[in-house]
């Protein structure tokens, strides 16, 4: 089996994921994922597709992340890994879909409008 690649996005974060059979190492931007994502919750988010499909320590992941913050990057990586696992075996789809790991979260930052302080906040109104 050759390298499987997939794309994951969240807000402005983009994750390019390359998955191949191996011993379970996850490399993110040429660093170990535990160093790149220091919080345990973010590490759990990254490993979530593997634990759901019983593939812990079966595949090596090399990911290139760009844009966004660490939370958005972790969720983009999770989507990319989930999509790559489905390319390997389509039977993983129901388990991943049940927890919403295949849904691309469409929420983005709303743009700032002219004549306003922020997207929704207005300048202070003076009656007199």
C-alpha positions as CSV (number, residue, x, y, z in Angstrom):
1,X,0.0,0.0,0.0
2,X,1.4,3.4,-1.0
3,X,1.0,6.7,0.9
4,X,-2.6,8.0,1.2
5,X,-3.1,11.7,1.3
6,X,-6.1,13.8,2.4
7,X,-7.0,17.3,3.3
8,X,-8.6,18.7,6.4
9,X,-9.8,22.3,7.1
10,X,-11.2,24.2,10.0
11,X,-11.6,28.0,10.1
12,X,-8.4,29.2,8.4
13,X,-6.3,26.2,9.3
14,X,-5.4,23.7,6.5
15,X,-3.9,20.2,7.2
16,X,-2.4,18.1,4.5
17,X,-2.2,14.6,5.8
18,X,-0.1,11.7,4.5
19,X,-0.9,8.3,5.9
20,X,1.1,5.1,5.5
21,X,1.4,1.8,7.4
22,X,3.8,2.0,10.3
23,X,4.2,2.0,14.1
24,X,1.9,5.0,15.0
25,X,4.2,8.0,14.8
26,X,2.5,11.3,14.2
27,X,4.8,14.0,12.8
28,X,3.3,17.5,12.5
29,X,5.4,20.2,10.6
30,X,8.6,18.1,11.2
31,X,7.9,17.8,15.0
32,X,6.4,15.1,17.2
33,X,2.7,15.9,17.7
34,X,3.1,15.9,21.5
35,X,5.5,18.8,21.2
36,X,3.4,20.6,18.6
37,X,0.2,20.2,20.5
38,X,1.3,20.5,24.2
39,X,-2.3,20.2,25.6
40,X,-3.6,16.7,26.4
41,X,-7.0,17.6,25.0
42,X,-5.5,18.5,21.6
43,X,-3.5,15.3,21.5
44,X,-6.7,13.4,22.2
45,X,-8.4,15.2,19.3
46,X,-5.6,14.2,17.0
47,X,-5.7,10.5,18.0
48,X,-9.5,10.3,18.1
49,X,-10.0,8.8,14.5
50,X,-7.5,6.0,15.3
51,X,-9.1,5.1,18.6
52,X,-12.6,5.0,17.1
53,X,-11.5,2.7,14.3
54,X,-9.1,0.5,16.4
55,X,-6.1,1.6,14.4
56,X,-3.9,2.9,17.2
57,X,-0.2,2.3,16.3
58,X,-1.0,0.9,12.9
59,X,-0.3,4.0,10.7
60,X,2.3,6.7,10.5
61,X,1.1,10.2,9.9
62,X,3.0,13.1,8.4
63,X,1.0,16.3,8.4
64,X,1.7,19.8,7.1
65,X,-0.3,22.4,8.9
66,X,-0.8,26.0,7.9
67,X,-2.9,28.9,9.2
68,X,-5.2,29.3,12.1
69,X,-4.5,28.6,15.8
70,X,-3.6,25.4,17.5
71,X,-7.2,24.4,18.2
72,X,-8.3,24.9,14.6
73,X,-5.2,23.1,13.4
74,X,-5.8,20.1,15.6
75,X,-9.4,19.8,14.4
76,X,-8.3,20.2,10.7
77,X,-5.7,17.4,11.3
78,X,-8.5,15.2,12.8
79,X,-10.7,15.7,9.7
80,X,-7.7,14.9,7.4
81,X,-6.9,11.7,9.3
82,X,-10.5,10.6,9.2
83,X,-10.8,11.2,5.5
84,X,-7.5,9.3,4.9
85,X,-8.8,6.3,7.0
86,X,-11.9,6.1,4.9
87,X,-9.8,5.9,1.7
88,X,-8.1,2.9,3.3
89,X,-11.2,1.1,4.4
90,X,-14.8,2.5,3.6
91,X,-16.2,0.4,6.5
92,X,-14.8,3.0,9.0
93,X,-17.2,5.6,7.6
94,X,-20.3,4.8,9.9
95,X,-18.2,4.9,13.1
96,X,-16.5,8.2,12.2
97,X,-19.7,9.8,10.8
98,X,-21.6,9.0,14.0
99,X,-19.4,11.2,16.0
100,X,-19.3,13.9,13.4
101,X,-15.6,13.5,12.5
102,X,-16.3,13.7,8.7
103,X,-18.2,17.0,8.9
104,X,-16.2,20.1,7.8
105,X,-17.2,22.7,10.4
106,X,-18.3,25.6,8.3
107,X,-18.1,28.3,11.0
108,X,-15.8,31.1,10.0
109,X,-14.9,34.5,11.5
110,X,-17.5,37.1,10.3
111,X,-16.0,40.0,8.4
112,X,-15.8,43.5,9.8
113,X,-18.4,45.9,8.3
114,X,-17.6,49.5,7.4
115,X,-19.1,52.1,9.7
116,X,-18.9,49.6,12.6
117,X,-16.3,48.9,15.3
118,X,-16.3,45.1,14.6
119,X,-18.4,42.6,12.8
120,X,-21.5,43.2,14.9
121,X,-20.4,45.8,17.5
122,X,-21.3,49.4,16.6
123,X,-19.6,52.7,17.5
124,X,-20.9,54.3,20.6
125,X,-24.1,56.3,19.9
126,X,-24.5,59.7,21.4
127,X,-28.1,61.0,21.5
128,X,-27.1,64.6,22.3
